[in-house]
């Protein structure tokens, strides 16, 4: 479940609240009962591993030995002029 941050407009304390996506946001401060506003906080998204390289996505070759490009964007860009 995600953790949301709320700041009380009365006591100015910041609370971290664990809530389901389907739950309604809280309206009152659990400490003083004042009105709260939901804060936008930093996410905890972390990429781990050796990295993202071209060699991670090896092109498949067909029976003729020619490489097959599965990236359709390069084909789309070739036909367009700037």
Secondary structure in CASP SS format (residue, H / E / C, confidence):
PFRMAT SS
TARGET T0000
AUTHOR 0000-0000-0000
METHOD secondary structure of the structure
MODEL  1
X C 1.00
X E 1.00
X E 1.00
X E 1.00
X E 1.00
X E 1.00
X E 1.00
X E 1.00
X C 1.00
X C 1.00
X C 1.00
X C 1.00
X C 1.00
X E 1.00
X E 1.00
X E 1.00
X E 1.00
X E 1.00
X E 1.00
X C 1.00
X C 1.00
X C 1.00
X C 1.00
X C 1.00
X C 1.00
X C 1.00
X C 1.00
X E 1.00
X C 1.00
X C 1.00
X C 1.00
X C 1.00
X C 1.00
X C 1.00
X E 1.00
X E 1.00
X E 1.00
X E 1.00
X E 1.00
X C 1.00
X C 1.00
X C 1.00
X C 1.00
X C 1.00
X C 1.00
X C 1.00
X C 1.00
X C 1.00
X C 1.00
X C 1.00
X C 1.00
X C 1.00
X C 1.00
X H 1.00
X H 1.00
X H 1.00
X C 1.00
X C 1.00
X C 1.00
X E 1.00
X E 1.00
X C 1.00
X C 1.00
X C 1.00
X C 1.00
X C 1.00
X E 1.00
X E 1.00
X C 1.00
X C 1.00
X C 1.00
X H 1.00
X H 1.00
X H 1.00
X H 1.00
X H 1.00
X H 1.00
X H 1.00
X C 1.00
X C 1.00
X C 1.00
X C 1.00
END
